[in-house]
Amino acid sequence: MQVSPKSYTLVLGLGRSGLSISRFLAAKGYPIKATDIDPAAERNAKKLKRLGIDTQIGFHDQNTFNRADAIVVSPGIPLDMPFLQKAASLGVPLLGDLDIFCRYNRTPLVAITGTNGKTTVTTLVRDMLFASGISTFMGGNIGTPLVEYLMNPEPVQVVVAEISSFQLDLARHFTPEIAVLLNLAPDHLDRYESMTAYARSKWSIFKNQTRKHTAIINAGITDTFCERPELAAGVYEFSSNPDRTIIQGAKIADQAIDLILPEKFTDRSVRIDYRNLKELPGTHNLENIAAAALASLCAGAVPRAIATAVTTFKGLPHRMAFVTSIKGVSFYNDSKATNTDAVVRALECFENRVVLILGGRKKDTDFTLLLPAVKNKVGQIIAMGEAARDIVRVFSRVCKVTCVTGMKEAVKTAFEAAGPADVVLLSPACASFDMYDNYGARGDDFIACVTDLELIYHG
């Protein structure tokens, strides 16, 4: 990224990512302007003004976009935004945070992407490396912008990053030493023109790797959505399919995960026993463990430390988290399940009948993808949010569907519909933004409503 002394770089979006990018580039001597159409961004704008950075909050000015030397686009902002398209048509480059990070970073990087499980695997890799005595910085889509590491005076041995498709869309030079693709399933189709476009975005995490780098891939990913690209990196695969042969990577067996490694590893055969795991239920989490173990070993972790990290791992909030039991009915908070594939994986964890709380804001969600799992596991659906009408249309022929207006009513209705030993599961398959700021706020509301219900019966 080059600028002339009298030009400026425009940072679009002043959430956590935009704020960090603005601070970082300003510290590097770049003239910066920042803009956000949300009036609530004024709080962050005040922080930038103290650094001498000009801001435009609550509105956008096309001239500000057109005259910029480059525009750094925060990940959550769609690239088809008219202000961006007009500036780009005039030759203004659009940049993302990954390329800025890549330009200045000199620390080995483990980058993890996929539709589901990114945060779990990113955290597991961090824990496995820590248990091996390897210092890390964890950031990216998980919450802490990667450029925060570049402003940290204490270097570490490995950077572990969760990477979203939105970040990859503007990544032209991003080259992680170790890149992981966990899975692919329909998601964010309100932003991408097709599933093919979304899948290509995910696969692009490998595009700049060479044979000195490492690619770790779920062997179950097919070419249904887009053709698998030719990869230059050394490839490790992981699989939970008993019929799939793994030459180099990880195979999930009946009681353990077997890692098959090349000659450069001292221990070429490693086994991780998962029989007593409680915090990581379901086959999808065994795949997450396998991916994390491979990434960690390639980054220098030792097998014994990996096993320790797995057994001591604590489940992450709003991901298949047990809340409580009331009169034999178990309540689980899976608010992070914002797409249909995540809901299918959640339902696979239960043997008992499930009352499913579903709904929120659709992302061009195809609810019919849930029909087989619902027929097999769900006794009743509680529909809420903007998607409620579509949920009724799709599922009313296979099970009872009850519409509610809010979380309190959803929890009460689900409990009344459940029988002894049944499960009430919040796994919405939708974004939360019709009613909540984020999935965490939705999950917290669910917990609060369940707690209030528990007081009625146990208080």
C-alpha positions as CSV (number, residue, x, y, z in Angstrom):
1,M,0.0,0.0,0.0
2,Q,1.5,3.3,-1.1
3,V,0.3,6.8,-0.5
4,S,1.6,10.2,-1.5
5,P,2.3,12.8,1.3
6,K,-0.9,14.7,0.6
7,S,-3.3,11.8,0.1
8,Y,-5.1,9.7,2.6
9,T,-6.3,6.2,3.3
10,L,-10.0,5.9,4.1
11,V,-11.0,3.3,6.7
12,L,-14.6,2.3,6.2
13,G,-16.4,1.0,9.3
14,L,-15.4,1.9,12.9
15,G,-16.1,-1.2,14.8
16,R,-13.3,-3.0,16.6
17,S,-11.5,-3.9,13.3
18,G,-11.7,-0.4,11.8
19,L,-10.6,1.2,15.0
20,S,-7.5,-1.0,15.2
21,I,-6.6,-0.6,11.6
22,S,-7.0,3.2,11.9
23,R,-4.7,3.3,14.9
24,F,-2.1,1.0,13.4
25,L,-1.9,2.8,10.0
26,A,-1.7,6.2,11.7
27,A,1.1,4.9,13.8
28,K,2.9,3.9,10.6
29,G,2.7,7.4,9.3
30,Y,-0.2,7.1,6.9
31,P,-2.7,10.0,6.7
32,I,-6.0,8.4,7.7
33,K,-9.7,9.3,7.4
34,A,-12.4,7.1,8.9
35,T,-16.1,6.9,8.2
36,D,-19.1,5.0,9.6
37,I,-22.7,5.6,8.7
38,D,-23.8,4.4,12.2
39,P,-24.1,7.4,14.6
40,A,-23.2,5.0,17.5
41,A,-19.6,4.9,16.0
42,E,-19.1,8.4,17.4
43,R,-17.6,6.9,20.6
44,N,-14.8,5.2,18.6
45,A,-14.5,8.3,16.4
46,K,-13.6,10.4,19.5
47,K,-10.7,8.0,20.2
48,L,-9.4,8.6,16.7
49,K,-9.8,12.3,16.8
50,R,-7.5,12.4,19.8
51,L,-4.9,10.9,17.5
52,G,-5.5,13.6,14.9
53,I,-7.6,11.4,12.6
54,D,-10.4,13.0,10.7
55,T,-13.8,11.1,10.9
56,Q,-17.2,11.3,9.2
57,I,-19.8,9.7,11.3
58,G,-23.6,9.2,10.6
59,F,-23.2,9.8,6.9
60,H,-21.1,9.0,3.9
61,D,-19.6,11.4,1.4
62,Q,-19.0,10.0,-2.1
63,N,-16.2,12.6,-2.7
64,T,-14.4,11.3,0.4
65,F,-14.4,7.8,-1.1
66,N,-13.4,8.9,-4.6
67,R,-10.5,11.0,-3.5
68,A,-8.9,8.3,-1.2
69,D,-5.6,6.7,-2.2
70,A,-7.1,3.4,-0.9
71,I,-10.1,2.3,1.1
72,V,-9.7,-0.3,3.9
73,V,-13.0,-2.1,4.2
74,S,-14.0,-3.6,7.5
75,P,-15.1,-7.2,7.1
76,G,-18.8,-6.8,7.8
77,I,-19.4,-4.2,5.0
78,P,-20.7,-5.7,1.7
79,L,-18.4,-5.0,-1.2
80,D,-21.4,-4.2,-3.4
81,M,-22.0,-1.0,-1.4
82,P,-22.7,1.8,-3.9
83,F,-20.1,4.2,-2.4
84,L,-17.4,1.5,-2.7
85,Q,-18.4,0.5,-6.2
86,K,-18.3,4.0,-7.5
87,A,-14.9,4.6,-5.9
88,A,-13.6,1.3,-7.3
89,S,-14.8,2.2,-10.8
90,L,-12.6,5.3,-10.6
91,G,-9.6,3.1,-9.7
92,V,-9.5,3.4,-5.9
93,P,-8.0,0.2,-4.5
94,L,-10.1,-1.7,-1.9
95,L,-8.0,-3.3,0.8
96,G,-8.7,-5.7,3.7
97,D,-7.2,-6.2,7.1
98,L,-5.5,-9.5,6.2
99,D,-3.2,-8.0,3.6
100,I,-2.3,-5.2,5.9
101,F,-1.4,-7.7,8.6
102,C,0.5,-9.9,6.2
103,R,2.7,-7.0,5.0
104,Y,4.0,-6.3,8.5
105,N,3.8,-9.7,10.2
106,R,7.0,-11.8,10.6
107,T,5.6,-14.4,13.0
108,P,4.5,-17.9,11.8
109,L,0.7,-17.9,11.3
110,V,-1.9,-20.7,11.7
111,A,-5.1,-19.6,9.9
112,I,-8.5,-21.4,10.4
113,T,-11.6,-21.0,8.3
114,G,-14.7,-23.0,7.5
115,T,-18.5,-22.6,7.9
116,N,-18.7,-24.0,11.4
117,G,-16.3,-24.7,14.3
118,K,-13.7,-21.9,13.6
119,T,-13.7,-20.5,17.1
120,T,-13.5,-23.9,18.7
121,V,-10.6,-25.0,16.6
122,T,-8.8,-21.6,16.9
123,T,-9.1,-21.9,20.7
124,L,-8.0,-25.5,20.8
125,V,-4.9,-24.7,18.7
126,R,-4.0,-21.9,21.1
127,D,-4.4,-24.3,24.1
128,M,-2.4,-27.1,22.5
129,L,0.5,-24.8,21.7
130,F,0.3,-23.2,25.1
131,A,0.4,-26.7,26.7
132,S,3.5,-27.4,24.6
133,G,5.3,-24.3,25.9
134,I,4.8,-22.3,22.7
135,S,3.7,-18.6,23.2
136,T,0.8,-17.5,21.0
137,F,-1.4,-14.5,20.0
138,M,-5.0,-15.5,19.2
139,G,-7.0,-13.1,17.0
140,G,-8.8,-12.4,13.8
141,N,-12.6,-13.1,13.4
142,I,-12.6,-14.5,16.9
143,G,-12.7,-11.0,18.4
144,T,-9.2,-9.3,18.6
145,P,-8.1,-7.8,15.3
146,L,-4.8,-9.2,14.0
147,V,-3.1,-5.8,13.8
148,E,-3.4,-5.6,17.6
149,Y,-0.6,-8.1,17.6
150,L,1.6,-5.8,15.5
151,M,1.1,-3.1,18.1
152,N,2.0,-5.5,20.9
153,P,5.6,-4.9,22.1
154,E,5.9,-8.6,23.2
155,P,6.4,-10.9,20.3
156,V,5.2,-14.5,20.4
157,Q,6.2,-17.7,18.6
158,V,2.9,-18.4,16.7
159,V,-0.1,-16.3,15.7
160,V,-3.4,-18.3,15.7
161,A,-6.2,-16.7,13.7
162,E,-9.8,-17.3,13.0
163,I,-10.5,-16.2,9.4
164,S,-13.9,-15.4,7.9
165,S,-14.9,-15.5,4.3
166,F,-15.6,-11.8,4.5
167,Q,-11.9,-11.2,5.3
168,L,-10.7,-13.5,2.6
169,D,-12.8,-11.7,-0.1
170,L,-10.2,-8.8,0.0
171,A,-7.1,-10.9,0.7
172,R,-4.8,-10.9,-2.3
173,H,-1.4,-11.4,-0.6
174,F,-2.4,-13.2,2.7
175,T,-0.2,-16.3,3.1
176,P,-0.5,-18.3,6.3
177,E,2.2,-20.9,7.0
178,I,-0.5,-23.3,8.1
179,A,-4.1,-23.0,6.7
180,V,-7.1,-25.0,7.8
181,L,-10.4,-25.5,6.0
182,L,-12.8,-27.2,8.5
183,N,-16.0,-27.7,6.4
184,L,-18.3,-26.1,3.8
185,A,-22.1,-25.7,4.1
186,P,-24.6,-23.0,2.9
187,D,-24.2,-19.8,4.8
188,H,-24.1,-16.0,4.2
189,L,-26.1,-16.4,1.0
190,D,-27.6,-13.0,1.6
191,R,-24.1,-11.6,0.8
192,Y,-22.8,-14.1,-1.8
193,E,-24.4,-14.5,-5.2
194,S,-24.2,-18.3,-4.9
195,M,-22.9,-21.1,-2.8
196,T,-20.1,-21.5,-5.4
197,A,-18.9,-17.9,-4.7
198,Y,-19.0,-18.5,-1.0
199,A,-17.1,-21.8,-1.3
200,R,-14.4,-20.2,-3.5
201,S,-13.9,-17.5,-0.9
202,K,-13.2,-20.2,1.7
203,W,-10.8,-22.2,-0.6
204,S,-8.9,-19.0,-1.3
205,I,-7.2,-19.3,2.1
206,F,-4.7,-21.6,0.3
207,K,-4.2,-19.7,-2.9
208,N,-0.8,-18.0,-2.0
209,Q,0.7,-21.0,-0.3
210,T,3.8,-22.8,-1.7
211,R,5.1,-26.2,-1.1
212,K,6.9,-25.0,2.1
213,H,3.5,-24.4,3.6
214,T,0.8,-26.7,5.1
215,A,-2.9,-27.1,4.1
216,I,-5.2,-29.0,6.5
217,I,-8.5,-30.0,4.9
218,N,-11.7,-32.0,5.9
219,A,-11.7,-35.0,3.5
220,G,-15.5,-34.9,3.6
221,I,-15.6,-31.6,1.6
222,T,-16.8,-32.5,-1.9
223,D,-16.8,-30.6,-5.1
224,T,-20.6,-30.1,-4.9
225,F,-20.3,-26.4,-4.4
226,C,-17.2,-25.6,-6.5
227,E,-14.2,-27.5,-7.9
228,R,-11.4,-28.2,-5.5
229,P,-8.5,-26.1,-6.6
230,E,-5.0,-27.5,-7.1
231,L,-3.0,-26.8,-3.9
232,A,0.8,-26.2,-3.9
233,A,1.1,-26.7,-0.1
234,G,1.7,-30.0,1.6
235,V,-1.8,-31.5,2.4
236,Y,-3.0,-33.2,5.5
237,E,-6.6,-34.5,5.6
238,F,-8.9,-35.5,8.4
239,S,-12.0,-37.6,8.3
240,S,-14.8,-39.2,10.4
241,N,-15.9,-41.4,7.5
242,P,-14.9,-45.0,8.3
243,D,-14.7,-45.8,4.6
244,R,-12.2,-43.0,3.8
245,T,-8.5,-43.8,3.6
246,I,-6.2,-41.2,5.1
247,I,-2.6,-41.4,3.8
248,Q,-1.4,-38.3,5.8
249,G,-3.5,-36.6,8.4
250,A,-6.1,-37.8,11.0
251,K,-8.7,-40.6,11.1
252,I,-11.5,-40.7,13.7
253,A,-12.0,-44.2,14.8
254,D,-14.4,-45.8,17.3
255,Q,-12.6,-44.7,20.5
256,A,-9.8,-42.4,19.4
257,I,-8.4,-40.1,16.8
258,D,-5.4,-41.6,15.0
259,L,-2.9,-39.2,13.5
260,I,-0.8,-40.5,10.6
261,L,2.3,-38.3,10.1
262,P,5.2,-38.1,7.7
263,E,8.8,-38.8,8.5
264,K,9.7,-35.3,9.6
265,F,7.8,-36.0,12.9
266,T,9.5,-37.8,15.7
267,D,6.2,-39.5,16.7
268,R,4.7,-40.6,13.4
269,S,1.7,-42.3,15.0
270,V,-0.3,-40.4,17.6
271,R,-3.6,-41.4,19.2
272,I,-6.0,-39.1,21.1
273,D,-8.5,-40.9,23.3
274,Y,-11.8,-39.1,23.3
275,R,-14.1,-41.5,25.2
276,N,-14.4,-39.3,28.3
277,L,-14.9,-35.9,26.6
278,K,-17.9,-34.0,27.9
279,E,-17.2,-30.5,26.7
280,L,-16.9,-31.4,23.0
281,P,-20.0,-33.5,22.1
282,G,-20.7,-34.8,18.6
283,T,-18.8,-36.0,15.6
284,H,-18.3,-32.5,14.3
285,N,-16.3,-31.8,17.5
286,L,-14.1,-34.8,16.9
287,E,-13.4,-33.4,13.5
288,N,-12.5,-30.1,15.2
289,I,-10.1,-31.9,17.6
290,A,-8.5,-33.7,14.6
291,A,-8.0,-30.5,12.7
292,A,-6.6,-28.6,15.7
293,A,-4.2,-31.5,16.6
294,L,-2.8,-31.5,13.0
295,A,-2.4,-27.8,12.9
296,S,-0.8,-27.7,16.3
297,L,1.7,-30.5,15.5
298,C,2.7,-28.8,12.3
299,A,3.3,-25.6,14.4
300,G,5.5,-27.4,16.8
301,A,3.3,-28.8,19.6
302,V,4.0,-32.2,21.2
303,P,1.5,-35.1,21.4
304,R,1.3,-35.3,25.2
305,A,0.4,-31.6,25.4
306,I,-2.2,-31.9,22.7
307,A,-3.9,-34.7,24.7
308,T,-3.8,-32.5,27.9
309,A,-5.4,-29.5,26.1
310,V,-8.2,-31.7,24.7
311,T,-9.1,-33.2,28.1
312,T,-9.0,-29.8,29.9
313,F,-10.8,-27.9,27.3
314,K,-13.9,-26.0,28.5
315,G,-16.8,-25.6,26.1
316,L,-17.2,-22.1,24.6
317,P,-20.3,-20.0,25.4
318,H,-23.4,-20.4,23.2
319,R,-22.1,-23.5,21.5
320,M,-24.0,-26.6,22.6
321,A,-23.7,-25.4,26.2
322,F,-25.8,-27.2,28.9
323,V,-27.8,-24.7,30.9
324,T,-29.8,-26.7,33.4
325,S,-32.5,-29.4,33.9
326,I,-36.0,-28.6,35.0
327,K,-38.3,-31.5,35.9
328,G,-36.2,-33.8,33.8
329,V,-36.1,-31.5,30.7
330,S,-32.6,-30.5,29.7
331,F,-31.9,-27.0,28.2
332,Y,-29.1,-26.4,25.8
333,N,-27.9,-23.0,24.4
334,D,-26.6,-23.3,20.9
335,S,-27.2,-19.7,19.9
336,K,-24.0,-19.6,17.7
337,A,-25.7,-22.0,15.3
338,T,-26.6,-19.4,12.7
339,N,-26.9,-21.8,9.7
340,T,-28.6,-25.1,8.9
341,D,-25.5,-27.2,9.0
342,A,-24.7,-26.2,12.5
343,V,-28.3,-27.2,13.6
344,V,-27.9,-30.6,12.0
345,R,-24.7,-31.2,13.8
346,A,-26.3,-30.1,17.1
347,L,-29.3,-32.4,16.7
348,E,-26.9,-35.3,16.0
349,C,-25.6,-35.0,19.5
350,F,-28.9,-36.1,21.1
351,E,-30.6,-39.5,21.4
352,N,-33.7,-38.1,23.1
353,R,-36.5,-36.2,21.6
354,V,-35.8,-32.5,21.0
355,V,-38.0,-29.4,21.2
356,L,-36.2,-27.0,18.9
357,I,-36.3,-23.2,19.1
358,L,-35.6,-22.0,15.6
359,G,-35.6,-18.6,13.9
360,G,-34.3,-15.1,13.7
361,R,-33.1,-13.2,10.6
362,K,-32.6,-15.3,7.5
363,K,-29.4,-15.2,5.5
364,D,-31.2,-16.6,2.4
365,T,-31.4,-19.7,4.5
366,D,-32.8,-22.9,2.9
367,F,-34.7,-24.5,5.8
368,T,-35.5,-27.6,3.7
369,L,-31.9,-28.7,4.4
370,L,-33.0,-29.4,8.0
371,L,-36.0,-31.6,7.1
372,P,-34.2,-35.0,7.4
373,A,-32.7,-34.1,10.8
374,V,-36.0,-32.6,12.1
375,K,-38.0,-35.7,11.0
376,N,-35.5,-37.9,12.9
377,K,-35.0,-36.0,16.1
378,V,-37.5,-33.1,16.6
379,G,-40.9,-33.5,18.3
380,Q,-41.9,-29.8,18.0
381,I,-40.5,-26.5,16.7
382,I,-40.9,-23.2,18.4
383,A,-40.5,-20.5,15.7
384,M,-39.5,-16.9,16.4
385,G,-38.3,-13.8,14.7
386,E,-38.5,-12.7,11.1
387,A,-38.1,-16.2,9.8
388,A,-41.1,-17.6,11.7
389,R,-43.5,-17.6,8.7
390,D,-41.0,-19.5,6.5
391,I,-40.4,-22.0,9.3
392,V,-44.1,-22.8,9.6
393,R,-44.3,-23.2,5.8
394,V,-41.4,-25.7,5.6
395,F,-41.9,-27.8,8.8
396,S,-45.6,-27.8,9.6
397,R,-46.1,-31.0,7.6
398,V,-43.5,-32.9,9.5
399,C,-44.0,-31.7,13.1
400,K,-46.0,-29.3,15.2
401,V,-44.8,-25.7,14.8
402,T,-45.7,-23.0,17.3
403,C,-44.9,-19.3,16.7
404,V,-43.9,-17.0,19.5
405,T,-43.1,-13.3,19.8
406,G,-40.0,-13.5,22.0
407,M,-37.5,-15.6,24.0
408,K,-39.5,-15.7,27.2
409,E,-42.5,-17.1,25.4
410,A,-40.3,-19.5,23.4
411,V,-38.7,-21.0,26.5
412,K,-42.1,-21.3,28.3
413,T,-43.8,-22.9,25.3
414,A,-40.9,-25.3,24.7
415,F,-40.9,-26.5,28.3
416,E,-44.6,-27.1,28.2
417,A,-44.2,-29.1,25.0
418,A,-41.3,-31.2,26.4
419,G,-41.8,-34.5,28.2
420,P,-39.5,-36.0,30.8
421,A,-36.0,-36.6,29.5
422,D,-36.6,-34.4,26.5
423,V,-34.2,-31.7,25.4
424,V,-35.1,-28.0,24.7
425,L,-32.5,-26.8,22.3
426,L,-31.9,-23.2,21.1
427,S,-30.3,-23.7,17.8
428,P,-31.7,-21.0,15.6
429,A,-30.2,-21.5,12.1
430,C,-30.5,-17.7,11.7
431,A,-28.7,-14.5,12.5
432,S,-29.8,-12.7,15.6
433,F,-30.0,-9.1,14.3
434,D,-33.8,-8.9,14.1
435,M,-34.1,-9.0,17.9
436,Y,-30.5,-8.8,19.3
437,D,-27.2,-7.2,18.8
438,N,-25.4,-10.5,18.3
439,Y,-25.8,-14.3,18.9
440,G,-24.2,-13.8,22.4
441,A,-27.0,-11.5,23.5
442,R,-29.5,-13.9,22.2
443,G,-27.9,-16.8,24.1
444,D,-27.7,-14.7,27.2
445,D,-31.4,-14.0,27.0
446,F,-32.2,-17.7,26.6
447,I,-30.1,-18.5,29.7
448,A,-31.9,-15.7,31.6
449,C,-35.3,-17.0,30.6
450,V,-34.4,-20.5,31.5
451,T,-33.1,-19.3,34.9
452,D,-36.4,-17.5,35.5
453,L,-38.3,-20.6,34.6
454,E,-36.1,-22.7,37.0
455,L,-36.9,-20.3,39.9
456,I,-40.6,-20.9,39.4
457,Y,-40.2,-24.7,39.7
458,H,-37.2,-25.0,42.0
459,G,-37.4,-21.7,43.8
